[in-house]
Amino acid sequence: MLALKELLGSKLKFSLIALIIGLVVSLTMLMSAMSEGLVTGMTGAKGTLAADALVFQGDTQLALERSLLTTADMETIRRTPGVREVYGVGHAMISVEAGGEVFDARVFGLGGRFDQLPIVAGSSGPPGPGEAIVDVTAEAEGLAVGDTVPLTPIDRELKIIAFTEGRRYVMTPAFYVDMVTWADLYVASALRGEVAEDSGGSPATQSASLEGGASIAAVDLTAGTTVDDLAAELEPAFEVTTPAEAAEAGNGMPVMVLAVNAIQVVSLLIGALVIGVFFYIMTLNKTGQIAAVKALGASDGYLYRQLLLQIIVLVSAAAFIGIALALGSGSSMPPTMAFDPQVGRWLISLAAVYLMALVGSLFSLRSILSIDPATALDRAEH
């Protein structure tokens, strides 16, 4: 076919074209993956909690840092119609000392369901008192399975028994512990290891008062019960939402998600438009060839079909190059870098590239229809 013969006859030219388009595709995909990685790094530990619904303390705007449920609150949630199972989730902020340096981290206490953590190294069993399963990005700070790390400025230590992945919060690694350890760290962090004058007791006493409580409750619902049904039962004393919705609340996430989505849309549109215009210009540069072929009797429909075939072949080759470059770039990034390729987002990017290439072909079709075969004869005479 004419399109394939032209591609094979000018391998270097079309290889460079495919490479240029591949670079545009790669840039679009990298922007998408890095934007998604930013969101995942900010919310992974909260958005991936295994539950149908999350219950927060009332009037906290779904802020994990502000929510605290008492033992009585947990029992109220547990007795609510439609609730099948409940486990507590605790949250605390800590600083970890490693190799003479200090980095921030977040502690997540789990009252159950440790099986939800994908283990990439170490023991898969639930941690005991003073033990933790840690997000693998902490390796970049020099931590390893089996290490016992001191926490500052509090006088506490945690032993790392395993690494998990995709569990960061506010771009810091999450340390998963049991609820007893969480309560101790929560109070120690709040009191900085000291007894406040109005605390009503020692840190140990304060920690014991949290027994049975949590920051939030993770709830599994019975069949036929929805999150809205649970909210109708518990609000306004509590705030009820899904893990996905909770992930996009607090810590400035609504604004960040809006900015990330805008970045992805803009990069996608720019990349797709560049490709569409590129094919249009390529057609304009072949005016003489098209006129000559039309002079030999080729129809406009035939020429347009050949152009479409050429576009599909080039974009397909470019897509392969772009995906390879994006994955290669992502694999070379440090683990702390925000990079999270989403298959769905990448498929949308590819679909947009193909669509804009075809839109560009419509402008090319207009050029094909307007080309007079006589121009080829004029050029031949001159």
Buried (B, 14 or more C-beta within 10 A) or exposed (E): EBBEEBBEEEEEEBBEBBBBBBBBBBBBBBBBBBBBBBBBBBBBBBBBBBBBBBBBBBEBEBBBBBBBBBBEBBEBBEEBEBBEBBBBBBBBBBBBBBEEEBBEBBBBBBBBBBEBBEBBBBEEEBBEEBBBBBBBBBBEBEBEBEBEBBBEEBEBBBBBBBBBBBBBBBBBBBBBBBBBBBBBBBBBBBBEBEBEEEBEEEBEEBBBBBEBBBBBBBBBBEEEBEBEBBBEBBEEEBBBBBBEBBBBBBBEBEEBBEEBEEBBEEBBEBBBBBBBBBBBEBBEEBBEBBBBBBBEEBEBEBBBBBBBBBBBBBBEBBBEBBBEBBBEBBEEBEEBBBBBBBEEBBEBBBEBBBEBBBBBBEBBBEBBEEBEBEBBEEEEEE
